[in-house]
Amino acid sequence: MAGHAGRKSGLVWAVHLSVAALVVIWLLPTVGLLVSSFRDRDQISASGWWEAPLPVEQTYRVRTDPEAAVERHGRVILSGNVFDSEDSAGAGTVTGFGVTGRAPAEFAPGESAPLRGGGRLTVARDGSFTAEAGAPFGRRGPTIYFEAASPPKVTLDNYRMVLGADGMDRSFINTLTVTIPATVIPILIAAFAAYALSWMEFPGRGLLIAAVVGLLVVPLQLALVPLLRLHETVGIGQSFMGIWFAHTGFGLPLAVYLLRNYMAGLPRDIIESARVDGATDFQVFTRIVLPLSFPALASFAIFQFLWTWNDLLVAKVFLPAASDTKVMTVKIADDLLGSYGGDWGILAAAAFISMAVPLVVFFALQRYLVRGLLAGSVK
């Protein structure tokens, strides 16, 4: 056995690969969302976010103006540039053109294509075109279909649109108004309850611990309607106070369970020495237990903050439908998704703005996460 004491397990590489795969799976959607938020609508619809650094080939249609035609040597000549159109401005370089929508890139740049009404059409790579016919083109000039390779575009217009949306700044403040109290209140209540269940002897303590564990598996959807009726009965109804109490009730079982496991693993000698010195339970809790339990407090704060910030269901139930009380998730779902449902760039920018604050909180406190979750698992 001595020869095997310092040898690593042969499955270490498998663990490393599994962790790397999980990290990649977690990061890919976030990176894709970030990249898409800086792209314009046309390029998002034409290619995936992983192709953002590459030129994008898109198809355009341009109607020519027959009044711009001139007559030379008995021929009617119409010239111009396909990139002068508002829809195709800045599209890049022409990679192919055609005279029908079924084959928009049938001819290579510089070739001569026959027009359906007679005549020939030539489109150069820089977008300049020449249509020549033996008779006037009529009231409508020839329609040019072409395919162009557009260079990658990076724009902040999506963020300007989202930040300039009506009421978005108010929704951000409303989200903070809901999230901060809904995170602090259950931590305060759960900390006192966890200390009592860990270090205070009283009848029924075991039943209370079992009840807390049982409440962890109760789905919150079962309590939404009864809790809302209770709020209306006591007079708080759909309000910020109502949603604070709702998030507090839904978050307390996990908070008490997590903090109780951590506090129960604290050294007993420290607490008994403080009591011998005459410290009360409140002094032991505030001066010894609470500072030592900071990893567990931060761990639960991460969970509660992320859950309340990204919550949509509880916000729609316990907050009025008025625009001045909407949080960001409701604002995005009701207003932006309805108005810009096909504009993925704007939706990606709105989603990433809503993710920015939770990401900052997570990375600021993530070093306490594992310590808090593993508390009490090893004795």
N, C-alpha and C positions, 0 to 999 in steps of 0.2 A: 504493500500500500504506500510505502514511503516514496517509491519511484513514480507514483501517479499523483502525488499531492499537488505538485505545481503544474500539472499538464492541463491545458485548456480543453474544453469539450469540443468534439468534432463538429458540433452543430452551431458553433459560434458564427460561422459564415452565413448559415441559414437565417439566424436571428438578425444579423446585420442587413441582409438582403430584404428581409421582411419589413424591417423598420424603414429602410430606404424606400421600398415600394409604397408603404403607407404614407410616408411624407410626400412622395410625388403625387399620389392620388389625391391627397388633401390640398396640395398646392396648385395643381393643374387648373381646376375650375377658377380659383382666385386669380391666377396669372391671366387666364383667358378673359375673365371679366375686366381686369385692369387694361389689357391691351385693347379690347373692344371699345372701352370707354373713350379712347383717343382716336378712333377711326370714324370716318363719315359713313352715312347710311348706305351709299352706293357700294362702297368697298366691302362693307359687312355682308351685304346681300350677295356679293359676287365671289367671296372667298372666305375661308375660315381664318380665325385669329392667328393660327400658327403660320399662315402665309402673309402676315402683315408686312414683313421686311421685303417681300417680293413684289414686282409689278403685277397689277391686276388687269386682266383682259375683260373689257366690258363692251356690250353692244349698244349702239346708239342709232337714232334715226333723225335725219335732218331734212326738212322741206326747203327747197330752193325757191327763190323769188323770181318768177318769170319776167317781171318788169325790169330786172337788172340785166337782161340779155341785150346784146348788141349784134348788129348785122355786119358781117365782113365778107366781102367777095361772094355774096349770095348765100352765105351760111349764117345761121343764128347761133351765136356763141354765148354761153352763160358760164361765168367763172366766179370763184369765191373760195372760202375756206370753211370746212365743216366745223372747225373749232371756234368759229365766230358765234355759233349758236349758244344760247344760255345754258341749255341742257348738257352740252358737251364741252364747255369751256374748260381748259386746263386738263383735258383727258389724256394728253401725252402724245404718242405717235400712232399712226394708223398701221395696223397689221394685216388688214384685209377689208374689202368692201364688196358691195353687191347692190343689185337693183330690186331685190325682193326680200321680204322679211323671213322667208324660209331659208335663204342662203345669204346671210348678211356678210359673210367673209369669203364669197365664192372666188373673187379675183384678188390677186396680189397687188400691192401698191405699185402704181406706174402702168399697169395693164389697161387695155381699152375694153370696156364692157358695153354690149349693145343695149340700148334703151328699148322698152316695150313699144313706145310710140314712134320709134325710128330715131336714129342718131347714135352717138357714142358718148360714153362717160369715162373719164379718167380721174383717178384720185391718187395724189402723191402721198408719200409717207408723212410729210409735214402737215397734211390736211388740205392742201390746196387742190381744187377740183376744176375740171373743165368739161362742160356738156355742150356737144355740138350736134346740130340737126339742120336739115334742109328747110324746115318750116318752123314758124313760131311754136313755142311750147304750149300755148293756150293759157287758160286762166290759172292753171296750177303747174308749177315747174316739176321736174323729176324729183322723186324722193330718193335720197341717198341713205343706204344702210351701210354701216361700217363697224369694224371692231378695232378698238384702240387699247394699247397697253398703257395703263395709267401708273405713274410712279407712286410709291407708298406715301400716304398722307397722314400726318399727325396734326390733330386739331384739338383745341380746347372748347370748341363750340358746344359740345355736349354738356360739359360742366357749366358753361355760361347759361345754357338753356335751363338746366336743372336748378342751379342756384338762383336764377332769375324767375323761376316759376312762382306763380302767385301763391303765397302762403307757405313756401318751403322753409323759410327762415323761422316762421312761427312754429312749424311742425318740428323743427330741430329743438327749439326751446321746450316744446311740449314733451318731447321724448326724454330730455334731461329731467324735466319736472316729474315725470313718471318714474324714471329708472333710478335716480339717486335715492329718493326716499324708500322706494320698493326694494332697494338693496340694503340700506342702512337699518331700517326698522326690523326686518327678520333677523339680522345678525345680532342686534342688541337683545331681542327677546330670546333667541336661541342660545346665546352665550350664557344668560342666567339659567335657563332651563338645563343646559348641558352640565353646568357646574353642579346644580342640585342633584341631577341624576347620577353624577359621577362621585361626589364626595359628601353628600348629605344623606343621612339615614332617616327614612320615614316610611310608613306603611304604604304599600302599593307601588313602590318604586319599580319593581320588576314588571308589573302590569303596564305601567306608563311607558317603559322602554319597549315592551312588545307592541303597544299601540302605535308608537312612533314608527316602528319598523313596518307594521301593517299599513300605515297610511302612505308609505312610499309607493305602494303598488296600486293605489286608488287613482284612476284617471281623472284629471281635472274637468273633463267634459261633463261628468256626472254632476258636478257641483255648480256649474255656471248658472243655470236657471234658478235653482233654489237660493243660491247666494245673492243673485240679483234681486229676487223678491224680498229677501231679508234686508238688503240695503234700502230698498224702497220703503219697507215698513219702518225702519229706524230713521229714515229721512235723509240718507246720503245719496241714494239712487245712483244715477250715472254721473259720476264726478271724479275729480282727481283723488279725493279721499277714498272713494269707493274702490278705485283700481289699486290704490296703495294697500288697502286691507285685503283685497283679493290676491295680489301677488304675495303679500305676507303670509296669508293662509296656505297658499299653494307651495311656498318655498320653505316653510317652517319644518316639515318632517325631515327633509334632506339636511337642513341646517343643524337641527338638533342631533340627528344621527351622526353626522360628520364631526361636529364639535365634541359630542359626548365621547366618541371613540378616541379622539385626540387627548382630551382632558383626563380620561381614565388612564392613559398611559404615562402621565407625568409622574416624576419621582415622588413617592409618598413621603419620604423623609423631609423634603422641603416644606410640604404643607403641614406635616405634624410639628415640625420645629417652629413654624410660624404660630401655630395654635398654642404651643407651649409658651411662647413669648407673649401671649395675650392677644393675638390678632383675632378679630372677629371674622366670620365667614365673608362678609362684604369686603373687608380689608384683604383677606387672602385672595379673594376673587379679583379685585381690581389691581392689586400690587404684585401678585405672583402668577396666578393662573392666566389672567388675560394677556399679559405681555408674552408669556411662554407659548400661548396658543395662537400667536400671530400667523404662522404658516397655515393653520387650519382656517382661520378667519379669512385670510387672503384667498385660499382655495375656494371657499364657498362664495366669496364676493365675485370671483371670476364667473362661476356658474350662474349666479343670480343676475349679475349685470348683463351677461350675454343673453340670458333667457328673456329678461324683461325688455332689453333694447330691441331684440329681434321679434318680439311677440306681436302677433296680429290678432289672434282670436280673442284674447282677454281684452285687448284695447277696443275692439269693435263692440264687445258686449257691455263693458263697464264705462265707456266714454260716450258722450253725446255725438251725434252724427254731424254737428256743426263744424265748419271748416276751421274755426279758431281753437278747437280742442283736438284736432287730428294729430296723431303722432306720425313719424316718418313712414313706418310700414303701411299705415292706412292711407297716407297721402300718396305713396307710390302705387298701391293697389287700386285705389279708387280714382285718382285723378290722372297721374302720369300713364298708368297702364291703359286707361280708357282713351286718353287723348293721343298717346304715342305708342299704341300697341304694336305697330309694325316697325318702329324705329328702335332697333336694338342698341344703338349707340347711346341714346338718351337713357334708356332703361338700365344699361350697364353702368353709366355714370351715376345714376341715382342709387343703384344698388351698392356701388363701391363707396359712395359718400356715406351711406348708412352703415357700411362695414368698417369705416375708418376708425371710429371711436372704439368699438369693441376690439379691434386689432391692437390698438395702442394699449388698452387696459390689459389684454391677454399677455402681450409680450412684456409689459411692465411687471406683471405679477406671476408669470409662468414659472419662475424658479421656486415658488412656494407651492405650486400645484401638486407635484408628485409627493412632496413631504407631507402635505395635508391629506392627500388621498390614502397614503400608506400608513397614516397614523393609526396605532392600535392593532395593526395586522401582525406585528411581531412582538413577542414579549421576551 
